[in-house]
Amino acid sequence: MTLLKKLTSCTALAAGAVAVFAAGPAQAQTQWTMTTTWPSSIELIEIDRKWVETVEAIAGDELSIRFHEGGSLVPTFEVFDAVGQGDIQASGDWPGYWAGRHPAFSPLASHVSLFNALDSVLWIQEWGGFDVYNEVYGQHNMVYLPYGVTNNESGFRTNVPLETLEDLQGMRLRVSGREQGQVLEQLGGTQVLLAGQEIYQALERGVIDGAEFSVPGVDIEAGFHEVTDYWTVPGWHQSQSVFGVMINEDAWNDLGEELQEKLKIAAERTLLWSLAWSERRSNEGTKEFQEAGVEINQWTDEVLEEMQGIANEVIVRSSCEDPLTAQVYHSQVSYLDDYALWRGMSKPYNLGRNPDLPDLAAIEDCL
């Protein structure tokens, strides 16, 4: 072998060795355990499954998520602590379930007559909402990725017709949400807190006089047409809902920035999908309720206007009871106030409505 060939061969071997050393051993796949607040019998679990499926599609070689339906791994209302303490890495949720821990979780979940679903998407992605979620969840050793949204919920399902707000007096209604309960109590009703899977039997046995739960596609799967005769729309009590994944902060920090970004992208994709999916299912569910013979009543514009005023008062009062809650509401109402300019000019092609707003200055005073 000539000297030139020897030098060439040695150079090639050295280069190969450097390349192997630089590459190092193959990166081990990270394993996560995840659950949710929803059992498989409640259709909202599909939003969680969609996110897991999307993560696997774009990061499956880096992260494997073992997903368990709600209640099968951790009791539904214990998933918050399980994630915060690191017993599991992640769990899907609806933020309103944690309002008893801190009232700021309530407006992160839904509103009385304020946002619609698209408002949530716009606020989260372009008006600072993502950071607000993570400021609140971050106080509990968690990172939060909002990845699901539904538009206004069905409304109340009862066995007596509801036509005026006075008809709510004395009614024992399953209503979820802190402000929602305060509004109902102001109207003379009583809030009953029940998990979604407990509502059917409570209606069937007459333990409650009526209930709300979710959008029509979810409600029809829950069988509420079998135990109620009347349905009153629209669902002013919950004009939208947001869902997402709680991730243990230490588990999140163990991921590289590139993998973290992939999880965020999966959440954004799932967020958009959930809006289209839930609206299609709402339309299908409504047809099924009609076919089942459920009588559908519509709140009048006058009732909705009165409801808006009551809701605004409750929002301001809730803000003044807690600075962090005031911070959340201030961000949300400021978005509505800012976006009102273009949305108002866009009629009749605008995206949603410009509602009468809570007193923004009063909320600022509570910060």
C-alpha angles and dihedrals in degrees: 000000000000122000090249092053091047092051091047092049093048092048091052092049092049092049090050092050092050091050092051092047092048093049092049123182119333113275111258115239113251114235121213132183115213135177135168143217091251127085116215090258090069113074094217087081087078089074090058092046091050091056092048090048091050093048090051090050095054103026106018093124090056104035132030117193118199103205123202125188118246116285095014096092106016128011109264098251094042096063091090092063092039091059097039092051093045096244085131128012100231148002136186114234151161106241094220090073088072098051089107088063093048129352092224089077091066099071089041087064107040146323141230105245097331124092124029121207095271091050088059092052093048094045094047096047105033111013101053101268095129091061091047091056091051094047090057098041090039089068087066098050093263141118115214129210113188105214108157138055135174128188126237113329125245099263132230122339113203144149093238124056119257116210107149135028088250088067088069092065112116093006119139103214132178101235125165121208136061099246091037090060092047091053092048092050090050087056092052099259130120124238116225116193115215134157113248094252091055097055099082095057092043090056093043093052095042093243087136131027095224145336149210123209120153145317120323095261091057094041094053091052088051089058099237091147087069095060105031133054102193135055122187119201149239107037098231089163090070113020092179141350134217127206131184149148126280110212125193106248095226091051089049093050090052089064120085119247092253093055091045088054091052090055090051091050090050089052093051092050092048091048092059093042092051092058093053093041096048093047091052090048090047090056092047092046092051091055090050092051089051091050089050090058098248110159111234119207127189125220109233123245088249092056092048091050091051090047091053092056093050091047092051091053091051091049093053092046092049090049092053092052094062132021095215091051088049089053092054094047092044090056092047098045090044088056091052091047092050097044093046091084097064096030090054092050092049098067129167090018097044124128105249130320138305102235126201100269133225113254102282093192090054090052090049089055089057096054 
